[in-house]
């Protein structure tokens, strides 16, 4: 057999890597055995009796209604092209060309792509930055209100809640303020699909009254990768336009494997999943406590609440700071993989993130703790903490993203880029949050920051051998 992707996947499985990363089902441990055995057989299409995602009248419609009830929404819609397609659909339903939309600057790339698709004009609100840990955090709700009070032409607000690391802005305050000014609130809740199922986790933005909420059920619950749900929660959105938008950004051949996994994930949560989720929270709290006894290694948590616009955090996300060890996140990630067969979710300059889900147990968590203790043996680099500059300010917007991507472009070196207008996204990955968007002027501090990330082994999308695309104008 010569099937490189399949072989790579099977090698990962055969090596018995311990996953502290998404998807939340952790290699199928939450699915019924008969479902996994019959996967190929139920990879079907819109034959009689199986309904049609784009005009649901039977089992898909029933499954979506059950999802709405379980998650607490008015209506819910299955997504087979990921939360990305839900963000596109939400923005396309709410915005027309040249409408202004207020966006958190630390949004996912899909939100910025939504600007390209809609032709909307972005107004950015910067998050509060935790410079010690190198993480963009929450939104100051007073600043949010200042933006909306100052510019009445803003039509909608797009917020990310929680951030990749599980830290949460005041979503209730945000919702109240946005609706006070009669604007539409769209929430990218990709990392919070589990919130509605526990009182020991932050409030879901569905409960907080957001108009549209998009959740990646595969990330923190137990559906297959690329399966998500869009929840409609108010009358501020034209339902017919939203349904059209959903059909526009989703495949006309939707996967029944993905849709059925969403149905099963909801069913699981309503039966034994809630108890398993509580156990996961207890395990994560235990791990956080043990890690925080190690001195030089920190696991972020309660001490962040009350600062940087943060009012709560997801206990199941373990953000481990290795900054005081004078090693980088990627070095820590590599150490765990090579010495303990553990793969974490993400590593940035100072931190690595491990996800505990309802599929984990104490044995796995104890091994993670043991591996993290071993990080003290990794070779040190005293320059690590010194070389990372402050998080750069938002660049000047010269062109709308939808205009910039249509310009003639050329490839230049990063060192020559200062003052030029970017024609592409520059995105450290993970977590996939753009530093520069199409149409923005590249500043000196941005060049310096990107160089640091690049030289420290952080993958930066949009750089090709340290070159990037700029507009010729």
C-alpha positions as a printed Julia matrix, in Angstrom:
473×3 Matrix{Float64}:
   0.0    0.0    0.0
   1.14   3.53  -0.83
  -1.24   5.85   0.98
   0.92   8.35   2.88
  -1.82  10.12   4.81
  -3.53   6.92   5.89
  -0.18   5.42   6.86
   0.74   8.5    8.91
  -2.58   8.28  10.76
  -2.13   4.57  11.47
   1.42   5.17  12.7
   0.07   7.74  15.17
  -2.46   5.18  16.4
   0.04   2.31  16.53
   2.47   4.42  18.54
  -0.29   4.79  21.16
   0.22   8.54  21.53
  -1.66   9.87  24.55
  -3.81  12.76  23.26
  -4.25  15.88  25.36
  -5.6   17.59  22.27
  -8.84  17.77  20.32
 -11.06  16.1   19.24
 -12.69  15.61  22.61
 -13.68  11.99  22.05
  -9.97  11.06  22.28
  -9.84   8.47  19.5
 -13.42   7.3   19.77
 -13.64   6.3   23.41
 -17.07   7.91  23.86
 -18.76   6.32  20.83
 -20.83   3.1   20.91
 -18.86   0.16  19.55
 -21.49  -0.65  16.92
 -21.2    2.89  15.56
 -17.44   2.65  15.09
 -17.7   -0.78  13.46
 -20.3    0.46  10.96
 -18.7    3.79  10.01
 -18.08   2.87   6.37
 -21.56   1.4    6.01
 -23.33   4.56   7.21
 -21.31   6.89   4.99
 -24.42   7.51   2.91
 -26.17  10.26   0.99
 -29.64  11.85   0.74
 -31.6    8.68   0.01
 -35.26   8.32   1.1
 -35.58   8.19   4.87
 -32.28   9.97   5.62
 -33.46  13.58   5.08
 -31.52  16.52   3.57
 -29.43  18.97   5.6
 -30.36  21.86   3.29
 -34.09  21.21   3.6
 -34.54  19.08   6.72
 -37.96  17.6    7.32
 -37.21  14.26   8.97
 -34.46  12.81  11.22
 -32.0   15.7   10.63
 -34.65  18.24  11.63
 -35.53  16.16  14.69
 -31.86  15.85  15.65
 -31.37  19.61  15.32
 -34.41  20.28  17.52
 -33.03  17.94  20.17
 -29.71  19.78  19.97
 -31.42  23.16  20.43
 -33.18  21.86  23.54
 -29.99  20.33  24.98
 -27.84  23.42  24.39
 -30.57  25.89  25.36
 -31.01  27.65  22.0
 -34.11  28.64  20.04
 -32.93  26.81  16.92
 -29.8   24.86  16.1
 -28.24  23.98  12.75
 -25.71  21.22  12.08
 -22.45  22.3   10.43
 -20.38  19.87   8.38
 -17.8   22.43   7.26
 -16.7   23.3   10.78
 -17.26  26.36  12.92
 -15.57  28.3   10.12
 -18.64  27.81   7.91
 -20.87  28.88  10.8
 -18.91  32.1   11.27
 -19.16  32.81   7.54
 -22.91  32.14   7.54
 -23.51  34.26  10.64
 -21.59  37.24   9.26
 -23.13  36.9    5.8
 -26.62  36.82   7.3
 -26.0   39.88   9.48
 -23.85  42.12   7.28
 -23.97  43.83   3.88
 -21.02  45.32   1.95
 -19.64  48.42   3.73
 -21.51  47.68   6.96
 -19.28  48.27   9.98
 -18.64  45.38  12.34
 -16.8   45.55  15.67
 -14.39  42.65  16.06
 -12.03  41.43  18.75
  -8.56  41.73  17.32
  -7.63  38.27  18.63
 -10.34  36.59  16.58
  -9.83  33.41  14.59
  -8.91  33.65  10.91
 -12.45  32.65   9.94
 -13.76  35.99  11.25
 -11.3   37.89   9.07
 -12.2   35.73   6.09
 -15.8   36.66   6.85
 -14.8   40.28   6.22
 -13.45  39.3    2.81
 -16.66  37.44   1.95
 -19.08  40.12   3.17
 -17.18  43.26   2.14
 -17.83  44.63   5.63
 -15.61  47.26   7.23
 -13.83  46.13  10.4
 -13.58  48.2   13.55
 -11.15  46.47  15.9
 -11.21  46.39  19.66
  -7.94  45.24  21.18
  -7.99  42.6   23.89
  -6.27  43.17  27.19
  -2.83  41.56  27.0
  -1.21  39.39  29.67
   2.35  40.28  28.76
   3.87  38.04  31.43
   2.37  34.96  29.83
   2.23  36.3   26.27
  -1.52  35.75  25.84
  -4.18  38.11  24.46
  -7.0   37.83  27.0
 -10.41  39.49  27.34
 -12.29  42.63  26.39
 -12.79  45.62  28.68
 -16.56  46.07  28.52
 -16.25  49.8   29.25
 -14.11  50.19  26.12
 -16.66  48.14  24.2
 -19.4   50.55  25.2
 -17.23  53.52  24.22
 -16.87  52.09  20.7
 -20.61  51.55  20.31
 -21.47  54.95  21.77
 -18.95  56.7   19.52
 -19.93  55.01  16.24
 -23.66  54.44  15.77
 -23.07  52.99  12.3
 -21.6   49.76  13.73
 -24.17  47.09  12.85
 -22.85  43.98  14.58
 -20.27  42.79  17.1
 -18.25  39.57  16.77
 -16.7   38.24  19.97
 -14.52  35.23  20.7
 -15.54  33.46  23.9
 -13.65  31.79  25.47
 -10.18  32.38  24.02
  -8.09  29.4   22.9
  -6.72  28.97  26.42
 -10.17  28.9   28.02
 -10.2   32.4   29.55
 -13.53  34.22  29.4
 -14.53  37.85  28.99
 -17.67  39.13  30.7
 -20.07  37.71  28.11
 -23.17  38.74  30.06
 -21.93  42.34  30.24
 -20.96  42.24  26.56
 -24.4   40.95  25.57
 -26.17  43.59  27.64
 -24.11  46.41  26.16
 -24.41  45.22  22.56
 -28.18  44.92  22.87
 -28.44  48.23  24.73
 -27.25  49.84  21.48
 -29.5   47.54  19.42
 -26.64  45.74  17.68
 -26.3   42.07  16.72
 -23.98  39.89  18.81
 -22.27  36.96  17.09
 -20.11  34.77  19.32
 -17.39  32.39  18.17
 -17.75  29.89  21.02
 -15.67  27.24  19.26
 -13.98  26.2   22.49
 -17.05  26.31  24.73
 -19.47  23.65  23.46
 -19.26  21.92  26.86
 -20.24  25.03  28.85
 -24.02  24.4   28.79
 -23.56  21.02  30.48
 -21.93  22.0   33.8
 -22.46  24.59  36.5
 -18.73  24.31  37.24
 -17.79  25.83  33.89
 -18.29  29.36  32.57
 -21.69  30.52  31.38
 -22.42  29.75  27.73
 -23.01  32.8   25.57
 -26.29  31.14  24.58
 -27.44  31.61  28.17
 -26.02  35.15  28.14
 -28.34  36.1   25.27
 -26.03  36.26  22.24
 -27.93  36.36  18.94
 -25.87  33.73  17.12
 -23.46  31.3   18.78
 -21.21  28.91  16.86
 -19.66  25.96  18.71
 -17.09  23.32  17.7
 -18.7   20.27  19.24
 -15.7   18.2   18.18
 -13.25  20.26  20.22
 -14.47  19.82  23.79
 -17.31  17.31  23.41
 -17.31  14.12  21.37
 -18.32  14.55  17.74
 -16.0   14.06  14.78
 -13.57  16.74  13.65
 -15.17  19.37  11.39
 -18.62  18.93  12.96
 -20.07  21.98  14.67
 -23.4   23.62  15.5
 -24.76  27.11  14.88
 -27.31  28.24  17.46
 -29.84  30.97  16.7
 -30.98  32.74  19.83
 -33.01  35.85  18.86
 -35.27  37.59  16.36
 -32.58  40.1   15.33
 -31.45  37.8   12.51
 -33.5   37.14   9.37
 -33.97  33.37   9.62
 -34.46  32.89   5.86
 -31.27  34.78   5.08
 -29.41  32.73   7.69
 -30.64  29.47   6.14
 -29.54  30.69   2.72
 -26.14  31.63   4.15
 -25.76  28.17   5.69
 -26.48  26.54   2.32
 -24.0   28.91   0.64
 -21.05  27.93   2.87
 -21.72  24.24   3.34
 -21.21  21.27   1.06
 -24.13  20.08  -1.05
 -22.97  16.58  -0.11
 -22.99  16.82   3.68
 -21.35  13.96   5.55
 -23.75  11.7    7.42
 -20.81  10.57   9.52
 -20.33  14.12  10.79
 -24.04  14.76  11.29
 -24.61  11.46  13.09
 -21.62  12.14  15.34
 -23.23  15.45  16.36
 -26.45  13.63  17.15
 -24.59  11.02  19.2
 -22.52  13.67  21.03
 -25.71  15.42  22.16
 -27.31  12.11  23.17
 -24.17  11.15  25.12
 -24.19  14.42  27.05
 -27.83  14.0   28.02
 -27.14  10.51  29.38
 -23.72   9.8   30.92
 -21.76  12.71  29.46
 -22.58  15.23  32.18
 -21.15  12.93  34.86
 -18.06  12.28  32.77
 -17.62  16.02  32.28
 -17.73  16.63  36.05
 -15.03  13.97  36.49
 -12.94  15.72  33.81
 -13.24  19.01  35.7
 -12.12  17.32  38.93
  -9.16  15.72  37.12
  -8.14  19.05  35.59
  -8.37  20.82  38.96
  -6.2   18.09  40.45
  -3.63  18.46  37.66
  -3.57  22.26  38.0
  -2.93  21.98  41.74
  -0.13  19.42  41.31
   1.56  21.41  38.53
   1.47  24.55  40.66
   3.46  22.8   43.39
   6.45  22.51  41.03
   7.82  26.01  41.64
   9.2   27.21  38.32
   6.28  25.77  36.33
   2.85  27.43  36.47
  -0.58  26.28  35.4
  -2.68  29.38  34.81
  -6.07  29.68  36.5
  -7.82  31.65  39.23
  -5.05  34.25  39.5
  -6.0   35.55  36.02
  -9.65  36.15  36.95
 -10.27  39.82  37.69
  -7.44  40.94  35.39
  -7.15  41.53  31.62
 -10.94  41.65  31.2
 -11.29  38.04  32.4
 -14.18  37.03  34.69
 -13.97  33.21  34.5
 -12.0   30.37  32.95
 -12.47  26.84  31.66
 -11.04  24.45  34.25
 -10.54  21.7   31.66
  -7.9   23.72  29.79
  -4.43  23.38  31.34
  -2.26  26.28  30.2
   1.23  25.44  31.44
   3.76  28.28  31.52
   7.38  27.16  31.06
   8.77  30.68  30.83
  10.56  30.5   34.19
  12.33  27.33  33.04
  13.84  29.38  30.19
  12.51  26.99  27.57
   9.87  27.58  24.91
   6.48  25.99  24.54
   7.55  23.99  21.44
  10.57  22.64  23.35
   8.28  21.53  26.18
   5.86  19.99  23.68
   8.67  18.05  21.99
   9.99  16.8   25.35
   6.6   15.37  26.32
   6.17  13.68  22.93
   9.64  12.14  22.86
   9.87  11.07  26.5
   6.29  10.4   27.61
   4.42   9.72  24.37
   2.12  12.66  25.16
   0.85  15.11  22.56
  -0.53  18.44  23.81
  -2.98  20.67  21.95
  -0.8   23.7   21.27
   2.51  25.3   22.18
   3.31  29.0   21.96
   6.39  30.98  22.94
   5.92  30.68  26.71
   3.21  28.04  27.17
   1.75  24.75  26.15
  -1.91  23.81  26.4
  -3.24  20.39  27.41
  -6.95  19.63  27.09
  -8.71  17.37  29.58
 -12.02  16.09  28.23
 -14.76  13.71  29.28
 -12.76  10.91  27.63
  -9.76  11.19  30.01
  -8.97   9.29  33.21
  -6.66   9.68  36.21
  -3.97   7.4   34.78
  -3.52   9.65  31.78
  -3.58  12.82  33.86
  -1.0   11.41  36.29
   1.3   10.67  33.35
   0.86  14.25  32.11
   1.81  15.58  35.56
   4.85  13.29  35.62
   5.91  14.52  32.18
   5.54  18.16  33.16
   7.67  17.54  36.25
  10.34  16.19  33.92
  10.53  19.5   32.04
  13.02  20.72  34.61
  15.57  18.46  32.9
  15.26  20.18  29.52
  18.3   22.2   28.4
  17.83  25.87  29.27
  18.1   28.94  27.04
  18.36  32.1   29.16
  17.52  34.29  26.16
  13.99  32.92  25.81
  12.26  35.42  28.07
  14.36  38.35  26.88
  13.8   38.0   23.15
  10.02  38.2   23.01
   8.8   41.74  22.42
   5.52  43.15  23.66
   2.45  42.08  21.68
   2.25  44.49  18.74
  -0.45  47.12  18.34
  -3.14  46.74  15.69
  -1.78  47.95  12.34
  -3.31  50.79  10.34
  -6.1   49.69   7.98
  -5.4   51.07   4.51
  -7.74  48.87   2.46
 -10.73  46.73   3.34
  -9.7   43.04   3.44
 -12.1   42.38   0.55
 -10.25  45.03  -1.52
  -6.71  44.02  -0.55
  -7.07  40.4   -1.65
  -7.93  41.59  -5.16
  -4.82  43.76  -5.6
  -1.76  42.82  -7.62
   0.86  41.43  -5.29
   4.54  40.65  -5.03
   6.68  38.59  -2.68
   9.25  40.45  -0.57
  11.41  39.6    2.44
  10.13  40.25   5.95
  13.0   42.71   6.49
  11.76  44.82   3.55
   8.12  44.73   4.65
   7.99  47.71   6.99
   5.56  50.29   5.66
   4.1   48.0    2.98
   0.45  46.91   2.75
  -0.05  43.23   3.42
  -1.9   41.18   0.83
  -2.19  38.1    3.01
  -2.75  36.98   6.57
   0.27  36.54   8.83
  -0.8   33.99  11.41
   1.15  32.19  14.13
  -0.3   28.69  14.12
  -1.64  27.5   16.39
  -3.84  29.14  17.59
  -4.63  30.71  14.22
  -5.09  34.36  15.23
  -3.82  36.87  12.62
  -1.17  39.4   13.56
  -1.6   41.14  10.2
  -4.59  41.04   7.85
  -4.88  41.89   4.17
  -5.05  45.65   3.69
  -3.03  46.56   6.81
   0.23  48.46   6.89
   3.12  46.44   8.3
   4.88  48.21  11.16
   8.38  47.83  12.6
   7.25  46.27  15.88
   5.25  43.68  13.91
   8.31  42.7   11.85
  10.34  42.29  15.04
   7.65  40.2   16.72
   7.21  37.89  13.72
  10.97  37.36  13.51
  11.05  36.29  17.15
   8.24  33.77  16.63
   9.8   32.46  13.43
  13.23  32.0   15.0
  11.74  30.29  18.06
  10.13  27.59  15.99
   6.57  28.94  16.04
   4.96  28.14  12.69
   3.85  31.38  11.02
   1.37  30.96   8.17
   1.73  33.57   5.44
   5.55  33.45   5.53
   7.27  31.6    2.7
  10.96  31.21   3.54
  10.66  34.41   5.57
   9.01  36.19   2.63
   5.47  37.53   2.48
   2.98  38.9   -0.03
   2.34  42.65  -0.18
   0.15  44.8   -2.41
   2.01  46.47  -5.28
   0.32  49.82  -4.62
